[in-house]
Amino acid sequence: MNLSRSVRLLSLFSAIAIFLVFTASALFPDDTMQATPSNNSDNERNATEDKNKKEEEKLISIPEADVEKIFPENKNWVPALPDPDKKTPTPADKTPPPDKPTKEEMDKVDELYFIRHWTPFQVGLFHPVQIFSRKYAVKGWRFSFLYTLNQEMDGFDLSALGLSSSRFVNGFQTGIAGEAKEFNGVQLVTFSSAIKKFNGVQFSVFELPDKNADSFCGFRMNCISDLSEINEINGFNIAGIMGFCKNMNGVQMSYAAINEKANGVQMGIAYNEAKETNGVQFGIVNYCKNMSGVQIGLLNFAPNNWLIFSIGINFGF
């Protein structure tokens, strides 16, 4: 009785164990068993790709003469060999960055700007602390306390303690200092500088050196000195201690007058000098390398003249 009962219990536990094993297999499949077919499929795929690649390389290396033998049904077939001269396609063309504008181009932009933007007045402490920006043209009057900058000034310009600056000035300018690229009118200042082209009348105490100064046409008077290194003066030029310019056409008066070329009358009370003179030198000491005119003074030197030295008067043509 006990034995049969034990057999029955063992059979029952065995059935339960088998049931649990099958249930666990269905719910929790073995990862290793599933991964094996996947790995095998990947290996087979890689092997197939390597085989196809080797066959393609073999076909590419086949000489054209043997193509017909291998592929008689397609005699015109040619292996797709790489072209060494063919450039790698580039992405869509990109617009190259524009070059930086030149100074001349920026000047044209500024000119177009201030033709359309102007003001009848301007007041400034120092740039950029001013009512209107520097790109505005002033057509009326301007007052500058220390430094005011505008593109163009047409009218009356007054600087109290500093500098009034514009690219173009047309009218009357007075004060401590004034500068402009081009000036047309009357200037009465203590210091004058950076005027490339001047047409009119100028009174100043001192003309500051400026290698960009190009030409002056009119009447010019500098009480102390004219060191502007201007390229050309056309008209009447008076300087207190020293007057200097490259080309003088007209009349020049100063304590010492120095020019590269003088056409007209050069009157230096103490000293006159010019590389080339076409006219008259009048002073205590006169020096001219190439003279076509007259020297009047105590000592006259003309190295390339027929009379290289004289006292009183010398002339050459």
C-alpha positions as CSV (number, residue, x, y, z in Angstrom):
1,M,0.0,0.0,0.0
2,N,2.8,2.4,0.9
3,L,4.8,1.4,-2.2
4,S,1.9,2.1,-4.6
5,R,1.3,5.4,-2.9
6,S,5.0,6.4,-3.3
7,V,4.9,5.4,-7.0
8,R,1.8,7.6,-7.5
9,L,3.5,10.6,-5.7
10,L,6.7,10.2,-7.8
11,S,4.7,10.0,-11.0
12,L,2.8,13.2,-10.0
13,F,6.0,15.1,-9.2
14,S,7.6,14.0,-12.5
15,A,4.6,15.2,-14.4
16,I,4.7,18.5,-12.6
17,A,8.4,19.0,-13.3
18,I,8.0,18.2,-17.0
19,F,5.2,20.7,-17.2
20,L,7.2,23.4,-15.6
21,V,10.2,22.8,-17.9
22,F,8.1,23.1,-21.0
23,T,6.3,26.2,-19.7
24,A,9.7,27.9,-18.9
25,S,11.0,27.0,-22.3
26,A,8.1,28.7,-24.0
27,L,8.1,31.8,-21.8
28,F,11.9,32.3,-21.5
29,P,13.7,31.0,-24.6
30,D,17.4,30.4,-24.3
31,D,19.4,33.4,-25.7
32,T,22.4,31.3,-26.6
33,M,20.2,29.0,-28.7
34,Q,18.7,31.9,-30.5
35,A,22.0,33.8,-31.1
36,T,23.7,30.9,-32.8
37,P,21.6,31.0,-35.9
38,S,22.0,34.8,-36.0
39,N,25.7,34.5,-35.8
40,N,25.7,31.9,-38.5
41,S,23.6,34.0,-40.8
42,D,25.9,37.0,-40.3
43,N,29.0,34.9,-41.1
44,E,27.3,33.5,-44.2
45,R,26.3,37.1,-45.3
46,N,29.9,38.4,-44.8
47,A,31.4,35.4,-46.7
48,T,29.0,36.1,-49.6
49,E,29.9,39.7,-49.8
50,D,33.6,38.9,-49.8
51,K,33.1,36.4,-52.6
52,N,31.1,38.9,-54.7
53,K,33.8,41.5,-54.1
54,K,36.6,39.2,-55.2
55,E,34.6,38.3,-58.4
56,E,34.1,42.0,-59.2
57,E,37.8,42.7,-58.8
58,K,38.6,39.8,-61.0
59,L,36.3,41.0,-63.7
60,I,37.7,44.5,-63.6
61,S,41.2,43.1,-64.1
62,I,40.2,41.1,-67.2
63,P,41.9,42.5,-70.4
64,E,39.5,43.8,-73.0
65,A,40.8,41.1,-75.5
66,D,39.5,38.3,-73.2
67,V,36.1,39.9,-72.6
68,E,34.6,38.4,-75.8
69,K,35.7,34.9,-74.8
70,I,34.2,35.1,-71.4
71,F,31.0,37.0,-72.4
72,P,30.2,36.0,-76.0
73,E,26.6,37.1,-75.7
74,N,27.7,40.7,-75.0
75,K,30.7,41.6,-77.0
76,N,30.5,45.4,-76.3
77,W,30.8,44.9,-72.6
78,V,33.7,46.8,-71.0
79,P,34.7,46.6,-67.4
80,A,33.9,49.8,-65.4
81,L,37.5,50.8,-64.7
82,P,38.1,53.8,-62.5
83,D,39.0,57.1,-64.3
84,P,42.0,58.7,-62.7
85,D,41.3,62.1,-64.4
86,K,37.7,62.2,-63.2
87,K,37.4,64.7,-60.3
88,T,35.5,63.7,-57.2
89,P,32.1,65.4,-57.4
90,T,32.0,68.3,-55.1
91,P,28.9,69.5,-53.1
92,A,26.8,72.3,-54.5
93,D,28.7,75.4,-55.4
94,K,28.9,77.8,-52.6
95,T,29.1,81.5,-53.2
96,P,32.6,82.6,-52.2
97,P,32.7,85.3,-49.6
98,P,32.9,88.7,-51.1
99,D,36.2,90.6,-51.0
100,K,36.5,93.4,-48.5
101,P,35.5,96.7,-50.1
102,T,38.2,99.1,-51.0
103,K,38.6,102.5,-49.5
104,E,37.3,104.0,-52.8
105,E,34.2,101.9,-52.7
106,M,33.5,102.8,-49.1
107,D,33.9,106.5,-50.1
108,K,31.3,106.1,-52.8
109,V,28.9,104.4,-50.4
110,D,29.4,107.3,-47.9
111,E,28.8,109.9,-50.6
112,L,25.5,108.2,-51.7
113,Y,24.6,108.1,-48.0
114,F,25.1,111.7,-47.1
115,I,23.5,112.9,-50.3
116,R,20.2,111.5,-48.9
117,H,20.9,112.1,-45.2
118,W,21.7,115.6,-44.0
119,T,20.9,117.9,-41.2
120,P,20.7,121.7,-41.0
121,F,22.7,121.8,-37.8
122,Q,25.2,119.7,-35.7
123,V,26.4,120.0,-32.1
124,G,29.1,117.6,-30.7
125,L,31.2,117.2,-27.6
126,F,33.5,114.6,-29.0
127,H,32.9,111.9,-31.6
128,P,30.7,109.8,-31.4
129,V,29.0,111.9,-28.7
130,Q,27.2,114.2,-31.1
131,I,23.6,114.8,-32.1
132,F,23.9,113.2,-35.6
133,S,26.2,110.5,-36.7
134,R,29.3,111.1,-38.8
135,K,27.6,109.9,-41.9
136,Y,25.2,112.9,-42.0
137,A,26.1,115.9,-44.1
138,V,25.7,119.2,-42.3
139,K,24.1,121.9,-44.5
140,G,23.9,125.0,-42.2
141,W,26.0,125.4,-39.1
142,R,28.1,123.1,-36.8
143,F,29.5,123.6,-33.4
144,S,32.3,121.4,-32.1
145,F,33.5,121.5,-28.5
146,L,36.4,119.0,-28.7
147,Y,36.0,116.8,-31.8
148,T,33.1,116.5,-34.2
149,L,33.1,114.4,-37.3
150,N,30.8,114.5,-40.4
151,Q,31.1,113.5,-44.0
152,E,30.4,116.9,-45.4
153,M,30.1,120.4,-44.0
154,D,28.4,123.2,-46.0
155,G,28.0,126.5,-44.2
156,F,29.5,127.9,-40.9
157,D,31.8,125.6,-38.9
158,L,33.0,126.6,-35.4
159,S,35.3,124.5,-33.2
160,A,35.7,125.8,-29.6
161,L,38.6,123.9,-28.0
162,G,39.2,121.1,-30.5
163,L,39.0,119.9,-34.0
164,S,36.3,120.0,-36.7
165,S,36.7,117.3,-39.3
166,S,34.9,116.5,-42.5
167,R,35.7,114.9,-45.8
168,F,34.3,118.0,-47.7
169,V,34.0,121.5,-46.4
170,N,32.3,124.3,-48.3
171,G,32.0,127.6,-46.5
172,F,33.6,129.2,-43.6
173,Q,35.6,127.4,-40.9
174,T,37.1,128.8,-37.8
175,G,38.3,127.7,-34.4
176,I,41.3,125.9,-32.9
177,A,41.9,123.3,-35.6
178,G,40.3,122.2,-38.9
179,E,40.9,119.3,-41.3
180,A,39.2,118.2,-44.5
181,K,39.9,116.1,-47.5
182,E,38.7,118.9,-49.8
183,F,38.1,122.5,-48.7
184,N,36.4,125.3,-50.7
185,G,36.0,128.6,-48.9
186,V,37.7,130.5,-46.1
187,Q,39.5,129.0,-43.2
188,L,40.6,130.9,-40.1
189,V,42.2,128.5,-37.5
190,T,45.1,128.1,-35.1
191,F,46.2,124.8,-36.6
192,S,45.5,123.5,-40.0
193,S,46.2,120.0,-41.3
194,A,45.2,117.1,-43.4
195,I,43.7,119.2,-46.3
196,K,44.4,117.3,-49.5
197,K,42.9,120.0,-51.8
198,F,42.3,123.6,-50.8
199,N,40.6,126.3,-52.9
200,G,40.2,129.7,-51.3
201,V,41.7,131.7,-48.5
202,Q,43.5,130.3,-45.5
203,F,44.8,132.0,-42.3
204,S,46.5,129.9,-39.7
205,V,49.1,130.3,-37.0
206,F,50.8,126.9,-37.8
207,E,50.4,124.5,-40.7
208,L,51.1,120.9,-39.4
209,P,53.0,118.4,-41.5
210,D,50.9,116.3,-43.8
211,K,52.2,114.1,-46.5
212,N,48.7,113.7,-48.0
213,A,48.4,117.4,-48.8
214,D,48.1,117.7,-52.6
215,S,47.3,121.2,-53.8
216,F,46.5,124.7,-52.8
217,C,45.0,127.4,-55.0
218,G,44.4,130.9,-53.7
219,F,45.8,133.0,-50.8
220,R,47.6,131.3,-47.9
221,M,49.1,132.9,-44.8
222,N,50.7,130.9,-42.0
223,C,52.0,133.2,-39.2
224,I,54.7,130.9,-37.8
225,S,55.5,128.1,-40.3
226,D,54.2,126.1,-43.2
227,L,55.4,122.5,-42.9
228,S,52.6,120.9,-44.7
229,E,54.8,119.3,-47.3
230,I,52.1,120.1,-49.9
231,N,52.7,119.0,-53.4
232,E,51.7,122.2,-55.2
233,I,50.8,125.8,-54.4
234,N,49.2,128.0,-57.0
235,G,48.8,131.6,-55.9
236,F,50.2,133.7,-53.0
237,N,51.8,132.0,-50.1
238,I,53.1,133.8,-46.9
239,A,54.8,131.9,-44.1
240,G,56.5,133.5,-41.0
241,I,59.6,131.4,-40.4
242,M,59.7,128.8,-43.1
243,G,57.7,128.0,-46.2
244,F,58.0,124.7,-47.9
245,C,56.3,123.0,-50.9
246,K,57.4,120.8,-53.7
247,N,56.1,122.9,-56.6
248,M,55.4,126.6,-56.2
249,N,53.6,128.6,-58.9
250,G,53.1,132.2,-58.0
251,V,54.6,134.2,-55.2
252,Q,56.1,132.9,-52.0
253,M,57.3,135.0,-49.0
254,S,58.9,133.8,-45.8
255,Y,62.0,134.0,-43.7
256,A,63.3,130.9,-45.4
257,A,61.7,129.5,-48.6
258,I,62.5,126.0,-49.8
259,N,61.0,124.4,-52.8
260,E,61.8,121.6,-55.3
261,K,60.6,123.7,-58.2
262,A,59.7,127.4,-58.2
263,N,57.9,129.1,-61.0
264,G,57.4,132.8,-60.2
265,V,58.8,134.8,-57.4
266,Q,60.6,133.2,-54.4
267,M,61.2,135.8,-51.6
268,G,63.0,134.4,-48.6
269,I,64.4,137.2,-46.4
270,A,67.3,135.1,-45.2
271,Y,67.4,132.1,-47.5
272,N,65.9,130.8,-50.8
273,E,66.4,127.3,-52.1
274,A,65.1,125.4,-55.1
275,K,66.3,122.6,-57.3
276,E,64.8,124.3,-60.3
277,T,63.8,128.0,-60.7
278,N,61.9,129.7,-63.5
279,G,61.6,133.3,-62.3
280,V,63.2,135.3,-59.6
281,Q,64.9,134.5,-56.3
282,F,65.2,137.4,-53.9
283,G,67.0,137.1,-50.5
284,I,70.2,137.4,-48.6
285,V,71.3,133.9,-49.7
286,N,70.0,132.3,-52.8
287,Y,70.6,128.7,-54.0
288,C,69.3,127.1,-57.2
289,K,70.7,124.0,-58.9
290,N,69.1,124.6,-62.3
291,M,68.3,128.2,-62.9
292,S,66.3,129.9,-65.6
293,G,65.8,133.4,-64.3
294,V,67.4,135.9,-61.9
295,Q,69.0,135.7,-58.5
296,I,69.2,138.9,-56.4
297,G,71.0,138.7,-53.1
298,L,74.2,139.0,-51.1
299,L,75.3,135.5,-52.0
300,N,74.0,133.7,-55.1
301,F,74.8,130.0,-55.9
302,A,73.9,128.2,-59.1
303,P,76.0,125.0,-59.5
304,N,74.8,124.2,-63.0
305,N,74.7,127.8,-64.3
306,W,77.4,129.4,-66.4
307,L,78.3,131.5,-63.3
308,I,78.1,129.2,-60.3
309,F,78.7,132.0,-57.7
310,S,78.0,135.7,-57.7
311,I,77.6,138.6,-55.3
312,G,74.6,140.9,-55.9
313,I,73.0,139.4,-58.9
314,N,73.2,136.3,-61.1
315,F,71.1,135.2,-64.0
316,G,70.9,132.2,-66.4
317,F,68.6,131.1,-69.2
